[in-house]
Each structure stands twice: as structure tokens, then as C-alpha cells.
Amino acid sequence: MGFINVMKHMRHLFPETKETEKISAHFADIQEEKLLSFQGKYNRVFGLTAWYRRNNAQVGDVVEVSKIRERLFDRYVFTLRKADRARGAAVTVPPKMRIVKRPVGEPINFRGLIYAPVNENGVIFLFGLVAKDLGIIVEGIQPQFPDAYGRRRINGRYSSVDIEFKFKSSDYERTYHRRKLLCDVLVCWEHDWTDPPREIEVIELKTKIRELKN
């Protein structure tokens, strides 16, 4: 049914909660990671259906769980030991683990974000932490241009605003060939564009977060 019961001797590995929390899981037999749901009230981990099916898991097989501490986060490694159908003994599926390098920026410790962004996704996450401080209400995020749209409060009134996210502001020029597509606000981590169009307001988060309360 796609879950495991967390046995008493394993309970200390998991979060101390009665709620449902997401945990980061790595499967030892493949190079894959995903988020699973840990249900503290019933001591169960959900989200294993695809993994079970891929390995043809059956009654008698054993799931082993170990926890690795990576900086400030916990990572759970799941290993399936398949029972020897003839003898009833469990055998370990050969692991194919690889170390996944996670690049991080300089420490900033800002509102729960430990490290500075190193890509556009990090900029989007950080913007979500400060959008209210900037007087911006996000109404939607989309895969095409512009990345986001919403409203911004200026002099007590709200006006519509198109927002684009880039790690460095100069990435906008390379992507959209300067003036072919214009947004209202360009949000970046580092502002290195020497002469952006005057129609675009550039918000450099590296500078902005120094002005805001943590």
C-alpha cells in the first residue's frame, strides 16, 4: 500500500511530531531522491508505492532506514533487502548511491534561509520572503514571460506589475535581447547590468535584505 510502519526502535530517527511532515528520501538502489510524508500520529511513512513496484517488493522483504545529517537538514536513506524466496533469508539489493553535491552561497541566515541563492530558483524563494515588505502582492507565477504578475502599492494605491526573476540582472539582457521584452520589475540576487532600460526597475535582493528585519 505504499507505506511502512515506523517500528519503536526506529522512532528516534524521525521528527518528534504528531503532525504530517515531509522528509527527504534517497533510495539506495537507484540514483533518485524524493519527498515522502511522515505521519507522526500513526508512525508511518507514505509515498513508497513506485519504489515497491519497481523492486517487486513482496511480503518478507525488509526496508532498512538510516539518517544522514547534512548541514542543518536530515536525509533518509531507504534500502530494500529482498527475501531469498527459496530459503526465506533476506538479501541486500546492491546499492548504487552517489554523492549529490549541493552548491550553496554565502551564509545569510535570513528568515529561515541559511545560504544565499546560487540560481534563479533561490531568488524566487527569497523574493517570497520579502514581497510583502516591498509592497508587492503576487497574483500568479508562470513558466513563460513574465515569471510573475501581481500588484504593487505605490502612494497608497495598487497598480499592476509584471515581474521577472534572474540570478544576475545581466542574465535578463542575454535572455531577452535587451528591449524585445520588458517587465516592470526585475528581481535578482546581484545587480551587474550596467545600463538597464529605464522602464525596468531592478531590485537587488543582496542589498535589500540588509535593510529589512530578519
Buried (B, 14 or more C-beta within 10 A) or exposed (E): EEBBEBEEEBEEBBEEEEEBEEBBBBBBBBEEEBEBEBBBEEBBBBBBEEBBEEBEBEEEBEBEBEEEEEEEEEBBBBBBBBBEEEEEEBEEBEEEEEEEEEEEBEEBEBEEBEBBBBEBEBBBEBBBBBBEEBEBEBEEBEEEEBBBBBBBEEEEEEEEBBBBBBBBBBBBBEEBEBEEEBBBBBBBBBBEBEEBEEEBBBBBBBEBBEEEEE
